[in-house]
Amino acid sequence: MARKSGEDNRRNVLEVATRLFYQRGIRAVGMDTVVKECGVGNATIYRQFPTKDALATAYVQGRADAWFERMQLAAEEPSTPRGKLMVVFEVLAGDTAAPSYRGCPMLNTSTEFPEGRHPAHLVAIEHKKQVRGWFRSLAVNADAQDPGQLADELLIVLNGAYATAAVLDGATYGKRALRLARLLIDNACPPS
């Protein structure tokens, strides 16, 4: 059997940790569980991620990057600036309706690590700031009357839907978030 490269091992550990951390929570999963699920030795994991904090931070960064990649790809499809804003909430509605939906990884991390200096917490906060900035830039392109206000309001709807859908009926709250986003965008932007 061929030995895995360091990058292959890193990817495997991160994939396993991503699944476990998302399903159970970061604090609920010990490194021993990650080691067992990966089927490799301690040294292999700790060579890639010297601490659980390093692994947790890589998990959150990976989820943040994946979110942006998916949303920006989805935003390429609509031809209007307003449509680019709306597609984010269409994707959200689909995500929250999935049976495996367990909330926003960034919001979950922020709750698990409320300490302002924890590296995973900092990644989660930075992600939310980047989302707000992206919403603002999309709002500018859509000629919103107040792009900053629209970005803030859409971020509230996004995060509220992610949090509520994790504890109540995800399909219902995803659809309601889509409706609220449409109302906000229609109110703030001139017709296309």
C-alpha positions in Angstrom: 0.0 0.0 0.0 1.4 3.4 -1.0 2.0 5.9 1.8 -0.1 9.0 1.8 1.6 12.4 1.3 1.5 15.0 4.0 -1.1 16.9 2.0 -3.2 13.8 1.7 -3.0 13.2 5.4 -3.9 16.8 6.1 -6.9 16.6 3.8 -8.1 13.4 5.4 -7.8 14.7 8.9 -9.6 17.9 8.0 -12.4 16.1 6.2 -13.0 13.8 9.2 -12.8 16.7 11.7 -15.1 18.8 9.5 -17.8 16.1 9.6 -17.4 15.5 13.3 -17.1 19.1 14.4 -20.2 20.0 12.3 -22.3 17.1 13.5 -21.3 17.2 17.2 -19.6 20.5 17.9 -16.0 21.3 18.3 -15.8 21.1 22.1 -17.7 17.7 22.1 -15.1 16.0 19.8 -11.8 15.0 21.3 -8.6 14.5 19.3 -8.7 10.8 20.2 -12.0 10.6 18.3 -10.5 12.3 15.3 -7.5 10.0 15.5 -9.7 6.9 15.6 -12.0 8.1 12.8 -9.1 9.0 10.6 -7.5 5.6 11.1 -4.0 7.0 11.5 -1.6 7.5 14.4 -1.4 10.4 16.7 1.9 11.6 15.2 0.3 11.8 11.7 -2.5 14.1 13.0 -0.3 16.2 15.3 2.3 16.7 12.5 -0.5 18.4 10.4 -2.3 20.1 13.3 -0.2 20.5 16.4 -3.2 21.4 18.6 -6.9 20.9 18.6 -7.2 24.7 18.4 -5.2 24.6 15.1 -7.5 21.9 13.8 -10.6 23.8 14.9 -9.3 27.0 13.3 -8.6 25.1 10.0 -12.1 23.6 10.1 -13.7 27.0 10.5 -11.5 28.6 7.8 -12.4 25.8 5.5 -16.1 26.2 6.1 -15.9 29.9 5.6 -13.9 29.6 2.4 -16.3 26.9 1.1 -19.3 29.1 1.9 -17.9 32.0 -0.1 -16.9 29.8 -3.0 -20.4 28.3 -3.2 -22.2 31.7 -2.9 -19.9 33.5 -5.3 -20.4 30.8 -7.8 -24.1 30.9 -7.4 -24.0 34.7 -7.7 -22.5 34.4 -11.2 -25.7 32.9 -12.6 -28.2 35.8 -12.1 -27.8 38.6 -14.7 -29.1 41.4 -12.5 -27.4 42.9 -9.4 -30.6 42.3 -7.4 -30.6 38.7 -8.5 -27.1 38.2 -7.2 -28.2 39.3 -3.8 -31.3 37.1 -3.9 -29.5 34.0 -4.9 -27.6 33.9 -1.6 -31.0 33.5 0.1 -32.1 30.9 -2.4 -29.1 28.8 -1.6 -29.7 29.4 2.1 -33.2 28.1 1.8 -32.0 24.9 0.2 -29.3 24.5 2.8 -31.5 24.9 5.8 -34.1 22.5 4.4 -31.5 19.6 4.3 -31.9 17.0 7.0 -28.2 17.2 7.9 -28.4 21.0 8.5 -27.0 21.8 12.0 -26.6 25.6 11.8 -23.9 27.9 10.5 -20.5 26.7 11.4 -19.3 30.3 12.1 -22.2 31.0 14.5 -21.8 27.7 16.1 -18.1 28.3 16.6 -18.7 31.8 18.0 -21.1 30.2 20.5 -18.7 27.5 21.5 -15.7 29.8 21.8 -17.1 33.2 23.0 -13.6 34.2 24.1 -12.6 37.0 21.8 -9.0 35.8 21.3 -9.6 32.1 20.4 -8.3 31.7 16.8 -11.4 29.8 15.6 -13.6 32.6 17.0 -11.5 35.2 15.2 -11.9 33.4 11.9 -15.7 33.2 12.4 -15.9 36.9 13.2 -13.8 37.8 10.2 -16.0 35.7 7.9 -19.1 37.5 9.0 -17.4 40.9 8.4 -16.4 39.6 4.9 -20.0 38.5 4.2 -21.2 42.0 5.2 -18.7 43.6 2.9 -19.7 41.4 0.0 -23.4 42.2 0.6 -22.5 45.9 0.7 -20.6 45.6 -2.6 -23.6 43.7 -4.2 -25.9 46.4 -2.8 -23.8 49.1 -4.4 -24.1 47.3 -7.7 -27.8 47.0 -7.3 -28.0 50.8 -6.7 -29.4 50.4 -3.1 -30.3 53.7 -1.5 -28.1 52.9 1.5 -25.9 50.0 0.7 -24.5 49.7 4.2 -27.9 49.5 5.8 -29.1 46.9 3.3 -25.9 44.9 3.9 -26.5 45.0 7.7 -30.2 44.0 7.3 -29.4 41.1 5.0 -26.7 39.9 7.4 -29.3 39.9 10.2 -31.7 37.9 8.0 -29.0 35.5 7.0 -27.7 34.9 10.5 -31.2 34.8 12.0 -32.3 32.2 9.5 -29.2 30.1 10.0 -29.6 30.2 13.8 -33.4 29.6 13.8 -33.4 26.9 11.2 -31.0 24.9 13.3 -33.5 24.6 16.1 -36.8 24.8 14.4 -38.1 23.8 11.0 -35.3 24.6 8.6 -37.3 24.5 5.5 -39.9 26.9 6.8 -37.4 29.4 8.1 -35.2 29.2 5.0 -38.2 30.2 2.9 -39.2 33.0 5.3 -35.6 34.3 5.1 -35.9 34.3 1.3 -39.1 36.3 1.5 -37.7 38.8 4.0 -34.6 39.3 1.9 -36.8 39.9 -1.2 -38.8 42.5 0.7 -35.6 44.3 1.9 -34.0 44.3 -1.5 -37.2 45.4 -3.2 -37.5 48.3 -0.7 -33.9 49.4 -1.0 -33.1 49.0 -4.7 -34.8 50.4 -7.8 -36.5 47.9 -10.1 -34.1 46.2 -12.5 
